[in-house]
Amino acid sequence: MGTVYARQGKYEMALGQYGKCLAIKITALGEDHPSVAATYNNIGLVYDDQGKYEMALGKYEKCLAIEIKALGEDHPDVATNYNNIAAVYRKQGKYEMALGQCEKGLVIQIKALGEGHPDVATTYNNIAVIYDNQGKHEMALGQYEKGLAIVMKALGEDHPDVATNYINIAGVYRQQGKYEMALGLFEKGLAIKIKALGEDHPSVANTYNNIGFVYRQQGKYEMALGQYKKCLAIQIKALGERHPSVATTFHNIGFVYRQQGKHEMALEQYAKCLAIKITALGEDHPDVAKTYNSVAVAKCDMADVLEKQGELARAGGLFRESAAIFSKVHGAQHEETLGALKDARRCE
């Protein structure tokens, strides 16, 4: 039940269920059982989604300690845990630490499962995401291509994991400004996902979102809106109106409206996004801070166009709110904290 709530974005309800499950398992199986470790891992995943990265790390480390003791250092589940820890470090901007954890996991997986196993491909993908975040796009492509070769051989050309690899590679092309190459791969991935998962699957929605992002970067705003609205319709149907993914799509639509100079329409979409994110993720989540930033930028735009000093002051307040959240999550010297403070000073 906890997993269902987590997928729905109902994180506190998920934690409640996992907490009950954990208590029962500890009583029945003892604290060092692999099933107890699995529940710590699930709790860690929820904290990770909530942006509570230190709490997530604490749970992942508890899980890791149990698994090493119960299963041995070379078990594939241990490798999975190293990957989870790496994901938190990556989100914290600790890229070298993240790479170290992925590499530990990769060594175990190759030894235990063989070089052609899909889990090895997943770790190559995780390493690629870190390189991508560092701006090392060619290195990221190399890792994604390794992953793609493995999943095509192991799972076949029409498997959703192959589609995911195409989409990951397309994301790098997008960042490199190779928009037509990106669109070609996004469309390949989309065709596979529709065939394998059906038109109403959340993963299909995510691909429409990715295509919309490319059109947005090309300045093709109406085409971008068309893709985002396809994405939104699927998400609402599959996930419900209050899911964090729905909020992200409202944010993306708002961004397009802002770029079109439709500031009031942008603010309306951002307000929808913010309401969902605060409810689902809590007021101190980094995504909430990013939405405050987006609202502030839209208000700055309005101040410039309409010469409304009050909008500028409100924007400054929102930048400071986002800076406070970023500081709490990432630290006072993190680039997102410093960026929000810099924007706030510009509004003075």
N, C-alpha and C positions, 0 to 999 in steps of 0.2 A: 504493500500500500504506500509505503514511503517513496518508492520509486515512481509510482503513478503521480503522486503529489509533486515530486520534483520535476517531472516532465511537464506538468501543468504550470510550473512556475510558482506553486504554492509552497514556498520553502519552509516556512515555520511549521506548517502541518506535516511536511516531510520529516523535519527534524523531530517532531513529536513522535511520529511512528517509529523512526529509527531508534530513538531513545528507549522506547518500550521494548523494541526488538532486542536491543543491546542488553538490557537488564535481564531479559529472559535467557538469552544465550549464555551470558556470564554465569548465571545461576545453574543452568543445565549442563554446560559444557566446560566451564572454567575459563579463566581470563586468557589463556594462551592457545585457544582453539582457532584454527583458520577461519571458521565461520564468524567468530568475534572480530577478527581482523577485517573481514569483508564488510562488516557493518561500520567499523571505524572508517573504512575507505568511503563508504556511501555518505557518511556524515561529512567527511572531508570534501567530497564532491559538491555537496550543498553549500558549505561555507565558501568554497571556491566560486560557485555561481553567484553568491551574495557579495563577492568582493572582500570577504573576511579572510585574507590570505594567511595571516599568522595562525588563525584558528584552523584553517584547512591544513596547513603544514603540520600542526600538532597532531591532528587525527591521522594524516598520512604516515607520520613517523611512528605513531603507535601501531598502526597496521603493519608497517615495514618490520618493526622489531618482532612482532608476533610471527610474521611469515618466515623471517630468517630463522627464528628459533624452531618453528614447527615443521617447516618445509625444506630448509636449507638455503644457502646463499645463491644457489644456481637454479632456483625454481622460476618458471616463467611468471608466476604471480608476483615475485619479488621485482622482476623486470618491469612489470606493469606499474608497480608502485613507484619505482624510480622515474618512470615517465610522468606520473601524476605530480610528483614533487617538482619535476622539471617544468611542468606547465605553470605552476605557481611562481617559480623563480622567473620564468619568462614574463609573466604578467607584471611582476615587480620590477622588470627591467634588469634583472640579474642574469644577463645572458650567458656569461661564462659558467656560472654555477648551473644554469639550466642545461647547457651542453654537456657538462660533466655527468649529470644525472642520466641524460639520454644515452650517453656513451656507455655508462655502466649497464643500463638496460639492454642496449644493443649487443654487448658482449655475451650476456646471459642468454638472450634469445637465439643468437646464432649457434651457440653451444648446445642449447637444449632443444631447439626446434629446427635448426637448419637454415641456411641462407635464403631458401625459397619460401619461407613461411609468411603468410600475410601479416602476422604480428611484427615481423622484421620490417616489412614495408611501412607499417604504421609508425615505427620509430624513425625510419628515414624521413617520413613526412614531418614528424615532430621536430627533428633536427632542422629540416628545411624551413619550418615556420620561424624558428629562432634566427636563422640566417636572414630570412626575409625581414624580420623585425629590426635586424642590425643594418639593413640596407645592402646586404651581400647577396644581390639577386642572382648572380650567376651560380654561386655556391648553393643557393636554395634550389635553383633549377636542377642542378646535378643530383641533389638528394631526392627531389620529387620524381625525377626520371628513373632513379633506381627503384623507388617504390612502385611506380607505374609498371615497370618491366616485371616485377615480382607478382603483382596482383593479376596482371593480364595472363601470365603463365599459370598461376595457381587457381584462379577463379573464373577465367574466361572473359572475353571482350565485353560482354553485356552485363557484367556484375556492377552493382551500385558503387563498390569500392574503386572500380576503374573510373567511373564517372567522377568520383570525388578527386581522384588524382588529376584527371583532365582539368577540373575546376581549380585545383590548387595551382597547377602550372599556368592556367589562364590568369589567375590572380597576380602572379609575378609579371606576366606580360603586361597586364594593366598598369602595374606600378612603373614599368619601364616605358610606358607610353605607346606600347605596341597594341593599339586598340583592336585592330582588325584580327590579329592573331588571337588576342584574348577572346573576342566574340566567337571566333570559330571553335575554340575549345569549350567555351561555356555552352555553346549550342550542342556540341557532341555530348557533353556531360548531361545536358538537359534531356536529350533524346533517350539516352540510356536510362535515366532516372524515371522518366514518364513510363517507359516500357516495363521497367522492373518493379516500380513502386506504385504506379498509378498517378493520375494528374493531380490528385488532392493531397499528396504527401507533403509534410513540412520541408523535406529536403528539396522537393521541386520548387517550393516557394522560395527557398534560399537561393536557388539558381536564378530565378527571375530577379531577385534582389541584386545578385551579382551583375547580371546583364544591365539592369537599370543603372548601376553604378558606372559602368563603362559609358553608357549613353550620356549620363550626367557629366562625366569628365570630357566628353566630346562636345558638350554644349547642346546636345539634342534633348532638350528638357521635356518636351511632350512625349517623346519615345521613352524617356526615363520614367516619367509618371505612369505611362501605360504598363511598364514592367512592375513598378512598385505596387500598383493597384492590383495586378494579378497576384502578386505575392501576398498582399494584405488579405484578399478574399480567401485564399487557401488557409492562411494562418488563423483567421478568425473561425473558419469552419473546423479546422483540425485541432486547434489549441485553445480556442476560446478568446473572448475579447480582452481579457485581463492578463494575457501572457506577456512576459518581457519581450519576446520576439515581435509581437504585434506593436509594442511600444517603439521598438527600433525602426519598424517600417513607417510608423507615423513620423518619426524623426527624419527619416530619409525623404519622405514626401515634403515635409516642412523645409528641408534644406533646398530642394528644387524650387519651391515657391519663393524662398528668399533670394535665390539666384535670379529668379525672374522678376524680382522687385515687388513681389506680392507679399508685403511684410505682414499684413493682418492675417492672411491665410496661412503664412508660415507659423506665426505665433499660435494660431488655433491648433495646428498639428503638434507643435512642441508642447502645448498645454496637455493634450491628450497623452502624449508620450510620458510627460513628467508624472502625471497622475498615476499611470500604471506602474512606472518604475519605482516610485516612492512606496506604493502599496506592496509590490512584489519583492523589491530588493532592499527596502529600507532607505532612510534619508542619507545615510553615509556611504552609499555605494558609488564607486567611480562613475558609473553610467549616469547617475543622477547629477553628479557634478558636470559631466560633459553636456547634459541637456541644459543645465543652468547657463553654461557657456554659450550654447546655441541661441538661447532666448536673449542673452545679453548682446550677442552680435547682431541679432535682428533688431533689437531696440536701438543699438548704435546706428544701424542703417537708417532706421526711422528718424532718429534725431538729426542725421545729416540731411535727409530729404525734407523733413517737415520743420527743421530748426526748433525742435522741442528739447529744451535743456532738461526737462524732467525725465524724459526717456533715457538720456545719457546718465543721469544720476542713478536711475533704477538699474541700468546696465552695469554700472560700477558695483552696485550692491550685489548683483548676481555673480559677477566675476569673483568678488571676495568670498561669497558663499561657496562657490566651487573650489576656490583655493583652500578654504578651510577643510573641505572634504578630502581633497587630494593630499593635503598635508597629513591628515589623520591616517589615510590609507597608505600613502607612499613615503611620507616624510617631508620635512620643510624644504629640503634642497632638491626634491625631484623636479624634473623638467616640466611636468604638468602643473605642479604647484607654482613654480616660478613664472610659468607662462600666464596663468590666470591672474597672478598678482600684477604682472606687467600690464595686462589688458585693463585691470582695474585702475591703475594709475593713469592710463590714457584717457579715462573717462572723467578725471578730476578737472 
